[in-house]
Amino acid sequence: MTIPMLAAAGLLLLAGPVSAQILTPPGGGAGVAPAVPPTASPVPAPDAAARRRQELDRLLDGLPLAPDEAAATALQTRIQALWAQGGSPAVSLLIRRGLRNLEGRAAADAVEDLDAAITLQPDFAESWILRAQALAASGDSRAAAADLQQALRLEPRHFGALLALSEIQQESGDLNGALRSLDAALALHPHLPGGTQRRRDLSRQALGDDT
């Protein structure tokens, strides 16, 4: 079974260098009193992970408000890139290998690669999502759904994980669950590609209507 993975392409992206911000006191130049009193402790600059989280939250807040599909797609692309940047270099290498194995229809090998990625960095949601894809491809839908639930505990607004979970639920016959998961994904990302038609089809199957 194949499940749609909106995050997969973004996992191949690497984090780019973050430009340092240079703060200049008002009026800059020699002889100007410092903006922070000498006795005050300087406020530490947020690290890269904190900056990434702040940008992610801002973009995810804006995604439901995107005026059209083009604007939503631009936000989605950046969100997926930021999700991908959370992995360490070793984890990113394992994920690339796992993706190659998935593309080569070697699902069991992909599961092993992603097992290792999760062991190295258990708080990285993308590894759980991709292992779910590998488990689903190997026929273990229950384990795949459990991995997606764990990914959502780590990244509650991951619309890709919700979409994948909806697909698994539909495949297993849980149409109402599939509709709930899809609705949650659409609440986060109203312009989700194919989402409106998929909801119409699921609603017809689950509820017998064309909502």
N, CA, C and O of each residue as an XYZ file, in Angstrom:
844
protein
N       0.849     -1.189      0.000
C       0.000      0.000      0.000
C       0.884      1.236      0.000
O       1.909      1.269      0.680
N       0.499      2.234     -0.744
C       1.241      3.485     -0.812
C       0.427      4.585     -0.155
O      -0.775      4.698     -0.393
N       1.066      5.383      0.657
C       0.376      6.500      1.284
C       1.026      7.793      0.816
O       2.237      7.825      0.597
N       0.238      8.870      0.658
C       0.797     10.126      0.160
C       1.678     10.771      1.202
O       1.258     10.935      2.347
N       2.868     11.134      0.842
C       3.789     11.723      1.794
C       4.223     13.099      1.296
O       5.161     13.211      0.507
N       3.537     14.145      1.758
C       3.868     15.498      1.322
C       5.236     15.926      1.815
O       5.857     16.813      1.230
N       5.718     15.298      2.898
C       6.982     15.754      3.471
C       8.194     15.129      2.812
O       9.302     15.630      2.998
N       8.037     14.063      2.055
C       9.190     13.296      1.602
C      10.167     14.120      0.793
O      11.375     14.021      1.006
N       9.675     14.935     -0.132
C      10.586     15.710     -0.966
C      11.397     16.690     -0.135
O      12.578     16.916     -0.401
N      10.760     17.267      0.868
C      11.469     18.234      1.697
C      12.586     17.634      2.511
O      13.496     18.355      2.920
N      12.551     16.325      2.766
C      13.565     15.694      3.588
C      14.928     15.684      2.921
O      15.935     15.491      3.604
N      14.996     15.884      1.621
C      16.273     15.892      0.935
C      16.956     17.249      0.995
O      18.095     17.396      0.553
N      16.259     18.244      1.544
C      16.834     19.574      1.632
C      17.720     19.668      2.858
O      17.425     19.071      3.893
N      18.773     20.396      2.745
C      19.662     20.601      3.878
C      19.500     22.023      4.380
O      19.181     22.936      3.618
N      19.724     22.195      5.661
C      19.615     23.535      6.233
C      20.696     24.428      5.664
O      21.864     24.043      5.594
N      20.303     25.615      5.262
C      21.270     26.574      4.758
C      21.838     27.387      5.897
O      21.303     27.350      7.005
N      22.923     28.131      5.649
C      23.504     28.959      6.711
C      22.548     30.052      7.128
O      21.844     30.632      6.301
N      22.530     30.325      8.398
C      21.665     31.381      8.929
C      22.500     32.634      9.112
O      23.526     32.610      9.792
N      22.066     33.719      8.509
C      22.812     34.967      8.608
C      22.722     35.508     10.025
O      21.653     35.518     10.637
N      23.853     35.953     10.532
C      23.873     36.523     11.877
C      23.289     37.922     11.838
O      23.503     38.668     10.882
N      22.549     38.275     12.882
C      21.998     39.621     12.990
C      22.987     40.482     13.759
O      23.453     40.090     14.829
N      23.309     41.652     13.222
C      24.223     42.579     13.886
C      23.395     43.717     14.445
O      22.755     44.463     13.704
N      23.415     43.838     15.737
C      22.634     44.883     16.401
C      23.519     46.089     16.640
O      24.591     45.973     17.235
N      23.079     47.232     16.184
C      23.833     48.469     16.357
C      23.064     49.397     17.277
O      21.869     49.607     17.068
N      23.708     49.959     18.288
C      23.004     50.883     19.177
C      22.495     52.080     18.396
O      23.101     52.471     17.399
N      21.380     52.674     18.838
C      20.853     53.853     18.156
C      21.917     54.923     18.013
O      22.606     55.265     18.974
N      22.045     55.450     16.796
C      23.008     56.493     16.541
C      24.399     55.991     16.300
O      25.280     56.800     16.007
N      24.665     54.671     16.408
C      25.941     53.975     16.216
C      27.159     54.870     16.171
O      27.032     56.072     15.940
N      28.306     54.325     16.380
C      29.528     55.091     16.283
C      30.208     55.216     17.627
O      29.615     54.918     18.664
N      31.449     55.656     17.608
C      32.229     55.745     18.834
C      31.621     56.764     19.772
O      31.043     57.762     19.340
N      31.757     56.500     21.062
C      31.305     57.443     22.059
C      29.838     57.344     22.390
O      29.370     58.051     23.282
N      29.083     56.484     21.700
C      27.652     56.343     21.977
C      27.479     55.357     23.119
O      28.096     54.292     23.114
N      26.663     55.689     24.079
C      26.447     54.806     25.222
C      25.803     53.519     24.754
O      24.934     53.549     23.882
N      26.208     52.385     25.314
C      25.614     51.110     24.900
C      24.138     51.070     25.221
O      23.692     51.663     26.203
N      23.369     50.363     24.383
C      21.925     50.270     24.575
C      21.599     49.483     25.827
O      20.577     49.738     26.464
N      22.457     48.516     26.200
C      22.228     47.696     27.390
C      23.181     48.163     28.473
O      24.384     48.244     28.226
N      22.692     48.472     29.658
C      23.582     48.918     30.733
C      24.658     47.877     30.993
O      24.387     46.680     30.900
N      25.872     48.306     31.318
C      26.971     47.365     31.537
C      26.675     46.321     32.585
O      27.214     45.216     32.520
N      25.826     46.643     33.558
C      25.548     45.697     34.629
C      24.514     44.650     34.227
O      24.351     43.638     34.907
N      23.815     44.898     33.116
C      22.758     43.957     32.719
C      23.360     42.779     31.969
O      24.318     42.941     31.213
N      22.801     41.601     32.176
C      23.251     40.411     31.445
C      22.667     40.450     30.045
O      21.471     40.690     29.883
N      23.496     40.216     29.024
C      22.964     40.222     27.660
C      21.951     39.109     27.457
O      22.107     38.007     27.984
N      20.912     39.407     26.689
C      19.900     38.400     26.393
C      20.463     37.456     25.335
O      20.840     37.919     24.258
N      20.536     36.156     25.596
C      21.116     35.229     24.619
C      20.275     35.176     23.349
O      19.046     35.170     23.407
N      20.945     35.139     22.210
C      20.243     35.025     20.931
C      19.661     33.621     20.810
O      20.278     32.653     21.254
N      18.486     33.506     20.214
C      17.903     32.167     20.041
C      18.778     31.325     19.129
O      19.346     31.835     18.163
N      18.889     30.034     19.432
C      19.707     29.177     18.593
C      18.956     28.815     17.322
O      17.802     29.202     17.138
N      19.622     28.066     16.444
C      19.038     27.758     15.139
C      17.730     26.993     15.278
O      16.780     27.249     14.539
N      17.674     26.056     16.222
C      16.456     25.268     16.399
C      15.291     26.154     16.839
O      14.160     25.980     16.385
N      15.581     27.106     17.729
C      14.523     28.005     18.199
C      14.050     28.914     17.073
O      12.854     29.167     16.932
N      15.001     29.408     16.264
C      14.607     30.248     15.134
C      13.769     29.449     14.132
O      12.786     29.951     13.589
N      14.173     28.205     13.900
C      13.412     27.356     12.980
C      12.003     27.135     13.510
O      11.040     27.190     12.746
N      11.872     26.885     14.810
C      10.562     26.661     15.421
C       9.702     27.911     15.315
O       8.508     27.824     15.027
N      10.300     29.067     15.546
C       9.552     30.321     15.457
C       9.032     30.552     14.038
O       7.882     30.951     13.848
N       9.883     30.300     13.051
C       9.444     30.490     11.670
C       8.361     29.476     11.305
O       7.379     29.816     10.646
N       8.548     28.228     11.738
C       7.541     27.201     11.467
C       6.188     27.597     12.042
O       5.165     27.506     11.364
N       6.190     28.033     13.284
C       4.926     28.409     13.919
C       4.265     29.568     13.182
O       3.047     29.592     13.008
N       5.077     30.526     12.751
C       4.527     31.671     12.022
C       3.911     31.227     10.685
O       2.820     31.664     10.320
N       4.624     30.356      9.967
C       4.120     29.890      8.675
C       2.882     29.008      8.836
O       1.936     29.107      8.055
N       2.895     28.149      9.849
C       1.736     27.285     10.090
C       0.527     28.102     10.523
O      -0.606     27.759     10.186
N       0.761     29.184     11.271
C      -0.337     30.081     11.625
C      -0.930     30.734     10.377
O      -2.139     30.946     10.288
N      -0.059     31.051      9.412
C      -0.521     31.731      8.211
C      -1.129     30.816      7.166
O      -1.871     31.278      6.299
N      -0.829     29.523      7.232
C      -1.288     28.611      6.186
C      -2.805     28.569      6.035
O      -3.285     28.599      4.902
N      -3.592     28.500      7.115
C      -5.055     28.496      6.940
C      -5.602     29.800      6.372
O      -6.733     29.846      5.888
N      -4.794     30.864      6.434
C      -5.252     32.174      5.973
C      -4.786     32.485      4.552
O      -5.077     33.560      4.029
N      -4.066     31.554      3.923
C      -3.558     31.796      2.573
C      -4.719     32.105      1.636
O      -5.710     31.374      1.636
N      -4.624     33.170      0.835
C      -5.764     33.598      0.020
C      -6.055     32.694     -1.171
O      -7.180     32.674     -1.671
N      -5.058     31.948     -1.629
C      -5.277     31.101     -2.796
C      -4.280     29.947     -2.792
O      -3.412     29.857     -1.924
N      -4.425     29.064     -3.784
C      -3.593     27.861     -3.835
C      -2.123     28.197     -4.043
O      -1.251     27.541     -3.474
N      -1.840     29.212     -4.853
C      -0.443     29.573     -5.104
C       0.248     30.023     -3.821
O       1.375     29.617     -3.539
N      -0.428     30.855     -3.055
C       0.151     31.326     -1.794
C       0.326     30.175     -0.813
O       1.332     30.096     -0.108
N      -0.671     29.272     -0.771
C      -0.588     28.126      0.128
C       0.550     27.194     -0.272
O       1.238     26.652      0.593
N       0.753     27.002     -1.565
C       1.824     26.133     -2.034
C       3.188     26.687     -1.641
O       4.079     25.932     -1.252
N       3.353     28.001     -1.741
C       4.616     28.616     -1.335
C       4.872     28.399      0.154
O       5.993     28.088      0.556
N       3.839     28.561      0.965
C       3.983     28.317      2.398
C       4.280     26.847      2.673
O       5.136     26.529      3.498
N       3.578     25.954      1.988
C       3.784     24.520      2.183
C       5.222     24.128      1.876
O       5.830     23.351      2.613
N       5.762     24.662      0.793
C       7.134     24.324      0.400
C       8.128     24.739      1.479
O       9.039     23.982      1.813
N       7.952     25.938      2.021
C       8.872     26.404      3.058
C       8.688     25.618      4.350
O       9.668     25.301      5.026
N       7.450     25.304      4.700
C       7.194     24.513      5.911
C       7.863     23.156      5.812
O       8.499     22.704      6.765
N       7.724     22.496      4.657
C       8.329     21.174      4.482
C       9.850     21.250      4.552
O      10.497     20.350      5.089
N      10.421     22.328      4.009
C      11.871     22.493      4.091
C      12.314     22.650      5.543
O      13.330     22.082      5.943
N      11.565     23.413      6.331
C      11.911     23.599      7.737
C      11.749     22.312      8.528
O      12.573     22.005      9.389
N      10.689     21.553      8.245
C      10.565     20.249      8.901
C      11.784     19.379      8.608
O      12.300     18.704      9.500
N      12.235     19.396      7.374
C      13.372     18.558      6.974
C      14.660     18.981      7.665
O      15.528     18.146      7.922
N      14.791     20.264      7.967
C      16.027     20.768      8.545
C      16.233     20.343      9.995
O      17.304     20.583     10.554
N      15.248     19.727     10.609
C      15.377     19.343     12.007
C      16.242     18.125     12.240
O      16.573     17.820     13.386
N      16.622     17.410     11.172
C      17.393     16.184     11.347
C      18.891     16.443     11.396
O      19.395     17.342     10.724
N      19.597     15.655     12.191
C      21.057     15.749     12.239
C      21.639     15.227     10.924
O      20.933     14.560     10.167
N      22.919     15.518     10.637
C      23.524     15.002      9.405
C      23.447     13.477      9.294
O      23.181     12.948      8.214
N      23.677     12.769     10.400
C      23.617     11.304     10.349
C      22.195     10.822     10.048
O      21.999      9.882      9.278
N      21.214     11.474     10.661
C      19.816     11.106     10.419
C      19.422     11.421      8.981
O      18.730     10.629      8.341
N      19.855     12.567      8.471
C      19.547     12.921      7.086
C      20.118     11.897      6.118
O      19.484     11.567      5.116
N      21.318     11.389      6.411
C      21.932     10.363      5.565
C      21.109      9.073      5.587
O      20.881      8.460      4.545
N      20.670      8.670      6.767
C      19.846      7.464      6.881
C      18.517      7.634      6.166
O      18.019      6.695      5.546
N      17.947      8.814      6.247
C      16.673      9.080      5.583
C      16.836      9.005      4.058
O      15.992      8.444      3.360
N      17.924      9.575      3.563
C      18.162      9.487      2.121
C      18.256      8.028      1.679
O      17.705      7.636      0.651
N      18.968      7.234      2.482
C      19.108      5.816      2.145
C      17.757      5.113      2.209
O      17.432      4.280      1.364
N      16.979      5.465      3.228
C      15.648      4.880      3.335
C      14.764      5.230      2.152
O      14.026      4.384      1.648
N      14.840      6.483      1.708
C      14.058      6.896      0.552
C      14.490      6.145     -0.706
O      13.651      5.751     -1.516
N      15.802      5.945     -0.869
C      16.273      5.182     -2.030
C      15.745      3.752     -1.984
O      15.356      3.193     -3.009
N      15.733      3.166     -0.794
C      15.212      1.804     -0.671
C      13.713      1.747     -0.945
O      13.221      0.793     -1.548
N      12.993      2.772     -0.497
C      11.560      2.816     -0.804
C      11.327      2.924     -2.308
O      10.471      2.238     -2.867
N      12.093      3.788     -2.949
C      11.954      3.938     -4.394
C      12.306      2.647     -5.123
O      11.757      2.353     -6.185
N      13.234      1.871     -4.537
C      13.620      0.599     -5.128
C      12.762     -0.562     -4.672
O      13.092     -1.721     -4.921
N      11.660     -0.253     -4.003
C      10.714     -1.256     -3.516
C      11.362     -2.241     -2.529
O      10.983     -3.411     -2.465
N      12.326     -1.756     -1.777
C      12.948     -2.562     -0.726
C      12.459     -2.029      0.621
O      13.214     -1.409      1.370
N      11.184     -2.283      0.911
C      10.551     -1.688      2.090
C      11.202     -2.150      3.384
O      11.367     -1.353      4.308
N      11.577     -3.430      3.467
C      12.185     -3.940      4.698
C      13.508     -3.226      4.982
O      13.800     -2.891      6.130
N      14.300     -2.997      3.947
C      15.564     -2.279      4.134
C      15.299     -0.837      4.542
O      16.024     -0.280      5.366
N      14.263     -0.229      3.970
C      13.909      1.138      4.338
C      13.514      1.217      5.809
O      13.885      2.160      6.506
N      12.758      0.222      6.279
C      12.368      0.198      7.690
C      13.612      0.147      8.572
O      13.669      0.833      9.593
N      14.606     -0.650      8.197
C      15.838     -0.736      8.992
C      16.562      0.612      9.032
O      17.027      1.044     10.086
N      16.652      1.262      7.884
C      17.305      2.571      7.847
C      16.594      3.556      8.768
O      17.237      4.312      9.496
N      15.280      3.542      8.733
C      14.509      4.510      9.512
C      14.439      4.126     10.983
O      14.298      4.996     11.842
N      14.537      2.825     11.287
C      14.717      2.400     12.684
C      15.960      3.072     13.264
O      15.935      3.615     14.368
N      17.050      3.023     12.491
C      18.306      3.608     12.951
C      18.181      5.120     13.110
O      18.708      5.690     14.065
N      17.486      5.770     12.177
C      17.294      7.216     12.270
C      16.516      7.584     13.530
O      16.849      8.555     14.210
N      15.489      6.813     13.834
C      14.668      7.096     15.020
C      15.460      6.849     16.296
O      15.319      7.591     17.267
N      16.296      5.805     16.300
C      17.140      5.536     17.468
C      18.093      6.698     17.734
O      18.318      7.076     18.883
N      18.653      7.264     16.656
C      19.587      8.376     16.797
C      18.892      9.664     17.229
O      19.447     10.445     18.003
N      17.680      9.883     16.729
C      16.987     11.153     17.010
C      15.481     10.893     17.116
O      14.738     11.138     16.166
N      15.042     10.400     18.263
C      13.632     10.008     18.400
C      12.642     11.163     18.379
O      11.439     10.937     18.247
N      13.124     12.400     18.507
C      12.204     13.549     18.511
C      12.054     14.186     17.131
O      11.498     15.278     17.021
N      12.538     13.527     16.077
C      12.446     14.061     14.722
C      11.255     13.411     14.019
O      11.299     12.235     13.659
N      10.202     14.185     13.832
C       8.939     13.638     13.334
C       9.057     13.033     11.939
O       8.378     12.053     11.635
N       9.913     13.603     11.083
C       9.984     13.130      9.700
C      10.432     11.676      9.612
O       9.990     10.952      8.720
N      11.293     11.240     10.513
C      11.728      9.842     10.501
C      10.553      8.914     10.788
O      10.427      7.861     10.164
N       9.696      9.298     11.725
C       8.522      8.489     12.051
C       7.564      8.426     10.867
O       6.983      7.378     10.586
N       7.402      9.550     10.178
C       6.488      9.588      9.032
C       6.998      8.702      7.902
O       6.228      7.963      7.287
N       8.283      8.779      7.636
C       8.826      7.960      6.555
C       8.875      6.485      6.933
O       8.706      5.622      6.071
N       9.106      6.183      8.219
C       9.034      4.775      8.598
C       7.605      4.264      8.451
O       7.390      3.106      8.091
N       6.634      5.121      8.727
C       5.238      4.729      8.503
C       5.009      4.384      7.040
O       4.324      3.411      6.725
N       5.583      5.178      6.150
C       5.447      4.894      4.729
C       6.066      3.539      4.385
O       5.490      2.763      3.623
N       7.244      3.259      4.952
C       7.902      1.979      4.688
C       7.112      0.818      5.276
O       6.990     -0.235      4.650
N       6.575      1.009      6.478
C       5.774     -0.054      7.100
C       4.495     -0.313      6.309
O       4.091     -1.462      6.132
N       3.860      0.759      5.834
C       2.659      0.596      5.024
C       2.980     -0.146      3.730
O       2.208     -0.993      3.282
N       4.136      0.184      3.131
C       4.537     -0.491      1.896
C       4.804     -1.969      2.131
O       4.652     -2.785      1.222
N       5.207     -2.319      3.366
C       5.460     -3.724      3.676
C       4.209     -4.442      4.166
O       4.255     -5.637      4.456
N       3.084     -3.719      4.261
C       1.820     -4.337      4.620
C       1.433     -4.243      6.082
O       0.419     -4.814      6.482
N       2.222     -3.530      6.901
C       1.931     -3.428      8.340
C       1.238     -2.096      8.617
O       1.862     -1.144      9.086
N      -0.053     -2.045      8.322
C      -0.803     -0.796      8.461
C      -0.924     -0.354      9.910
O      -0.884      0.842     10.199
N      -1.071     -1.300     10.815
C      -1.240     -0.930     12.232
C       0.011     -0.233     12.756
O      -0.085      0.799     13.420
N       1.185     -0.792     12.461
C       2.433     -0.164     12.910
C       2.631      1.179     12.226
O       3.134      2.120     12.840
N       2.239      1.277     10.949
C       2.353      2.545     10.222
C       1.493      3.615     10.889
O       1.941      4.747     11.067
N       0.263      3.263     11.258
C      -0.616      4.226     11.921
C      -0.038      4.660     13.265
O      -0.138      5.829     13.636
N       0.567      3.724     13.995
C       1.175      4.066     15.288
C       2.330      5.047     15.104
O       2.495      5.970     15.901
N       3.129      4.850     14.056
C       4.226      5.788     13.788
C       3.700      7.176     13.451
O       4.272      8.180     13.877
N       2.627      7.235     12.697
C       2.047      8.535     12.352
C       1.487      9.241     13.584
O       1.591     10.461     13.710
N       0.893      8.465     14.490
C       0.398      9.060     15.731
C       1.558      9.636     16.548
O       1.432     10.704     17.147
N       2.691      8.920     16.567
C       3.853      9.438     17.283
C       4.381     10.714     16.618
O       4.763     11.664     17.301
N       4.399     10.725     15.293
C       4.822     11.932     14.577
C       3.929     13.113     14.932
O       4.412     14.236     15.078
N       2.640     12.869     15.071
C       1.705     13.946     15.406
C       1.844     14.388     16.852
O       1.542     15.538     17.172
N       2.289     13.515     17.721
C       2.593     13.951     19.080
C       3.784     14.908     19.072
O       3.828     15.865     19.845
N       4.748     14.640     18.189
C       5.926     15.494     18.097
C       5.651     16.783     17.323
O       6.190     17.840     17.651
N       4.812     16.687     16.298
C       4.509     17.815     15.413
C       3.003     17.830     15.163
O       2.551     17.368     14.116
N       2.215     18.357     16.114
C       0.754     18.244     16.036
C       0.119     18.860     14.798
O      -0.989     18.482     14.418
N       0.807     19.800     14.168
C       0.225     20.440     12.986
C       0.808     19.898     11.674
O       0.835     20.600     10.664
N       1.263     18.670     11.701
C       1.860     18.083     10.495
C       0.738     17.573      9.585
O       0.243     16.459      9.756
N       0.346     18.405      8.619
C      -0.759     18.045      7.727
C      -0.411     16.837      6.862
O      -1.303     16.083      6.475
N       0.863     16.643      6.555
C       1.266     15.468      5.780
C       1.031     14.184      6.546
O       0.591     13.189      5.969
N       1.323     14.192      7.851
C       1.084     13.008      8.681
C      -0.409     12.726      8.794
O      -0.831     11.571      8.756
N      -1.202     13.773      8.933
C      -2.655     13.589      9.020
C      -3.223     13.030      7.717
O      -4.105     12.171      7.735
N      -2.716     13.519      6.596
C      -3.172     13.008      5.308
C      -2.806     11.541      5.145
O      -3.614     10.741      4.675
N      -1.584     11.191      5.536
C      -1.153      9.796      5.451
C      -1.981      8.901      6.371
O      -2.357      7.790      5.999
N      -2.261      9.400      7.577
C      -3.084      8.631      8.511
C      -4.480      8.412      7.946
O      -5.039      7.323      8.071
N      -5.045      9.446      7.325
C      -6.360      9.311      6.701
C      -6.360      8.221      5.643
O      -7.304      7.436      5.553
N      -5.305      8.171      4.845
C      -5.207      7.151      3.800
C      -5.155      5.748      4.402
O      -5.815      4.833      3.910
N      -4.374      5.581      5.458
C      -4.273      4.271      6.114
C      -5.620      3.885      6.710
O      -6.052      2.740      6.571
N      -6.282      4.815      7.365
C      -7.589      4.526      7.957
C      -8.601      4.127      6.890
O      -9.408      3.220      7.095
N      -8.553      4.809      5.757
C      -9.466      4.443      4.674
C      -9.176      3.036      4.160
O     -10.095      2.252      3.924
N      -7.900      2.723      3.989
C      -7.512      1.393      3.502
C      -7.960      0.292      4.466
O      -8.305     -0.813      4.047
N      -7.947      0.615      5.770
C      -8.320     -0.395      6.769
C      -9.828     -0.445      7.020
O     -10.293     -1.251      7.826
N     -10.599      0.414      6.335
C     -12.050      0.390      6.470
C     -12.613      1.343      7.495
O     -13.827      1.384      7.695
N     -11.753      2.121      8.157
C     -12.224      3.100      9.148
C     -12.516      4.420      8.429
O     -11.726      5.362      8.493
N     -13.663      4.474      7.745
C     -13.964      5.649      6.927
C     -14.226      6.895      7.765
O     -13.825      7.995      7.386
N     -14.895      6.726      8.900
C     -15.151      7.887      9.763
C     -13.850      8.450     10.324
O     -13.665      9.665     10.390
N     -12.941      7.545     10.731
C     -11.634      7.993     11.211
C     -10.854      8.688     10.109
O     -10.194      9.700     10.345
N     -10.936      8.133      8.894
C     -10.245      8.736      7.759
C     -10.773     10.137      7.486
O     -10.002     11.043      7.172
N     -12.076     10.314      7.603
C     -12.671     11.627      7.366
C     -12.252     12.615      8.447
O     -11.974     13.778      8.154
N     -12.206     12.154      9.697
C     -11.772     13.049     10.785
C     -10.320     13.502     10.577
O      -9.997     14.676     10.754
N      -9.458     12.565     10.202
C      -8.051     12.915      9.993
C      -7.899     13.874      8.818
O      -7.105     14.813      8.874
N      -8.656     13.637      7.763
C      -8.591     14.529      6.609
C      -9.112     15.912      6.968
O      -8.532     16.919      6.563
N     -10.198     15.969      7.723
C     -10.728     17.269      8.146
C      -9.703     18.034      8.986
O      -9.571     19.252      8.864
N      -8.975     17.299      9.846
C      -7.940     17.955     10.653
C      -6.835     18.505      9.761
O      -6.328     19.600     10.003
N      -6.455     17.744      8.723
C      -5.433     18.212      7.785
C      -5.912     19.450      7.031
O      -5.157     20.404      6.840
N      -7.178     19.425      6.604
C      -7.721     20.563      5.846
C      -7.907     21.804      6.724
O      -7.831     22.929      6.229
N      -8.147     21.608      8.008
C      -8.233     22.753      8.910
C      -6.883     23.474      8.994
O      -6.827     24.697      9.124
N      -5.805     22.699      8.919
C      -4.462     23.272      8.951
C      -4.048     23.835      7.597
O      -3.338     24.838      7.515
N      -4.503     23.171      6.537
C      -4.057     23.498      5.174
C      -5.268     23.393      4.235
O      -5.420     22.392      3.536
N      -6.125     24.416      4.214
C      -7.358     24.356      3.416
C      -7.127     24.145      1.925
O      -8.002     23.626      1.231
N      -5.957     24.542      1.423
C      -5.657     24.382     -0.002
C      -4.808     23.134     -0.262
O      -4.099     23.067     -1.266
N      -4.878     22.157      0.629
C      -4.140     20.909      0.463
C      -4.422     20.323     -0.922
O      -5.584     20.122     -1.273
N      -3.377     20.044     -1.718
C      -3.613     19.543     -3.076
C      -4.495     18.298     -3.093
O      -4.183     17.294     -2.453
N      -5.589     18.378     -3.826
C      -6.514     17.255     -3.932
C      -7.393     17.042     -2.724
O      -8.204     16.116     -2.699
N      -7.241     17.894     -1.714
C      -7.948     17.672     -0.460
C      -9.453     17.799     -0.564
O     -10.182     17.004      0.030
N      -9.934     18.787     -1.311
C     -11.374     19.010     -1.418
C     -12.066     17.835     -2.108
O     -13.105     17.364     -1.645
N     -11.494     17.368     -3.203
C     -12.085     16.227     -3.896
C     -12.020     14.965     -3.043
O     -12.968     14.181     -3.005
N     -10.893     14.777     -2.361
C     -10.767     13.597     -1.497
C     -11.803     13.640     -0.378
O     -12.382     12.613     -0.026
N     -12.035     14.819      0.180
C     -13.037     14.911      1.245
C     -14.425     14.601      0.715
O     -15.217     13.935      1.382
N     -14.718     15.084     -0.482
C     -16.017     14.810     -1.077
C     -16.219     13.296     -1.261
O     -17.285     12.759     -0.959
N     -15.186     12.631     -1.755
C     -15.281     11.187     -1.975
C     -15.418     10.423     -0.657
O     -16.224      9.500     -0.536
N     -14.599     10.835      0.342
C     -14.666     10.162      1.640
C     -16.003     10.396      2.315
O     -16.574      9.483      2.911
N     -16.502     11.621      2.221
C     -17.785     11.934      2.831
C     -18.892     11.090      2.213
O     -19.783     10.606      2.912
N     -18.826     10.921      0.914
C     -19.833     10.108      0.232
C     -19.774      8.657      0.736
O     -20.807      8.029      0.968
N     -18.569      8.148      0.899
C     -18.410      6.771      1.361
C     -18.796      6.609      2.835
O     -19.483      5.660      3.213
N     -18.334      7.561      3.656
C     -18.548      7.413      5.102
C     -19.940      7.800      5.555
O     -20.519      7.165      6.436
N     -20.481      8.861      4.938
C     -21.744      9.410      5.423
C     -22.889      9.283      4.424
O     -24.049      9.519      4.762
N     -22.551      8.908      3.193
C     -23.574      8.770      2.177
C     -24.110     10.095      1.697
O     -25.273     10.200      1.308
N     -23.243     11.132      1.722
C     -23.692     12.436      1.217
C     -22.580     13.063      0.379
O     -21.527     12.458      0.176
N     -22.820     14.258     -0.097
C     -21.848     14.971     -0.935
C     -21.321     16.220     -0.232
O     -21.027     17.222     -0.884
N     -21.202     16.166      1.082
C     -20.724     17.322      1.856
C     -19.356     17.772      1.402
O     -18.808     18.730      1.947
